[in-house]
Amino acid sequence: RQLYETVLSIQPRLGGGASEGEKSPEEMVEDLAVTLSEQMPEDFPHDSPGFSKTDHAADLFQVLPNGAYKSLDTVLLQELDKFNKLIRAMRTSLVGLQKAIKGLVVMSSELEAMFVAFQN
């Protein structure tokens, strides 16, 4: 049983029966990765020098007399940091997947799992 599972896991995923005009799994996954990359939002610029009060609601991120932010603003800033890290990781993974499909980098197990998930 283990031998059977190993053989199936290393088999190529191309069906070979694609008729003319149909896209290969690699082309479909690459198209999806490109589409997702294009739809990816920009980082929220809360920590950049150009960030100003026109970028958010007027009552957010007001500095208190002691030099600190209100507690909810602090939590929001922490969540924005997490959001930005997530978006950056997603961008990096999508670019890595596109490069791996083209053969420019080795496809890691994480990228392969992403490839398989995009096929489903």
C-alpha positions in Angstrom: 0.0 0.0 0.0 2.8 2.4 0.9 4.5 1.7 -2.4 1.3 2.4 -4.3 0.8 5.7 -2.5 4.4 6.7 -3.2 4.1 6.0 -6.9 0.9 8.0 -7.1 2.4 10.9 -5.3 5.3 11.3 -7.7 3.3 10.8 -10.9 3.0 13.8 -13.2 -0.3 15.6 -12.8 -0.8 16.2 -16.5 -3.7 14.2 -17.9 -2.3 14.1 -21.4 -5.8 14.1 -22.8 -6.3 17.8 -23.2 -7.7 18.7 -26.6 -6.6 21.6 -28.6 -7.5 24.9 -27.1 -7.7 23.6 -23.6 -5.2 24.9 -21.1 -2.8 22.7 -19.2 -3.0 22.6 -15.4 0.1 24.7 -15.2 -1.4 27.4 -17.5 -4.7 27.4 -15.5 -2.8 27.8 -12.1 -0.5 30.4 -13.5 -3.5 32.4 -14.8 -5.1 32.2 -11.4 -1.9 33.3 -9.7 -1.6 36.3 -12.0 -5.3 37.2 -11.4 -4.9 37.0 -7.7 -1.7 39.0 -7.8 -3.4 41.8 -9.7 -6.3 41.8 -7.2 -4.0 41.9 -4.2 -4.5 45.2 -2.2 -1.6 47.4 -1.5 -0.1 47.6 2.0 -1.9 49.9 4.3 0.6 52.8 4.7 0.1 53.5 8.4 3.8 53.4 9.1 5.0 55.4 6.1 6.1 59.0 6.4 3.4 60.2 4.0 0.6 58.8 6.1 -1.7 61.6 7.1 -5.1 62.4 8.5 -6.6 62.4 5.0 -5.8 58.7 4.7 -8.2 57.7 7.5 -11.1 58.8 9.7 -10.5 62.1 11.5 -10.8 60.6 15.0 -8.4 57.7 14.4 -4.7 57.7 15.5 -4.9 60.9 17.6 -1.9 61.2 19.9 -2.9 61.7 23.5 -1.1 64.3 25.7 1.2 61.6 27.1 2.4 60.9 23.6 0.6 57.5 23.2 -2.3 56.5 21.0 -5.7 55.5 22.4 -5.9 51.8 23.2 -8.2 50.9 20.3 -5.9 52.8 17.9 -3.0 50.8 19.2 -4.9 47.5 18.6 -5.8 48.7 15.1 -2.2 49.5 14.3 -1.2 46.0 15.5 -3.8 44.4 13.3 -2.8 46.6 10.3 0.8 45.3 10.8 -0.5 41.7 10.7 -2.6 42.5 7.6 0.4 44.0 5.9 2.6 40.9 6.7 -0.1 38.6 5.4 -0.5 40.5 2.1 3.3 40.5 1.7 3.5 36.8 2.3 0.7 36.2 -0.2 2.4 38.3 -2.8 5.7 36.5 -2.3 4.0 33.1 -2.5 2.2 34.0 -5.7 5.3 35.3 -7.4 7.2 32.2 -6.2 4.5 29.9 -7.6 4.6 31.7 -11.0 8.4 31.3 -11.1 8.2 27.6 -10.1 5.7 26.9 -12.9 8.0 28.6 -15.4 10.9 26.5 -14.0 12.9 29.5 -12.8 13.0 28.2 -9.2 12.6 24.8 -7.5 9.0 24.1 -6.4 9.1 23.7 -2.7 6.6 21.5 -0.9 4.6 24.6 0.1 4.4 25.8 -3.5 3.4 22.4 -4.6 0.6 22.3 -2.1 -0.5 25.7 -3.3 -0.3 24.5 -6.9 -2.5 21.4 -6.1 -5.0 23.6 -4.1 -5.3 26.0 -7.0 -6.2 23.0 -9.3 -9.1 22.0 -7.1 
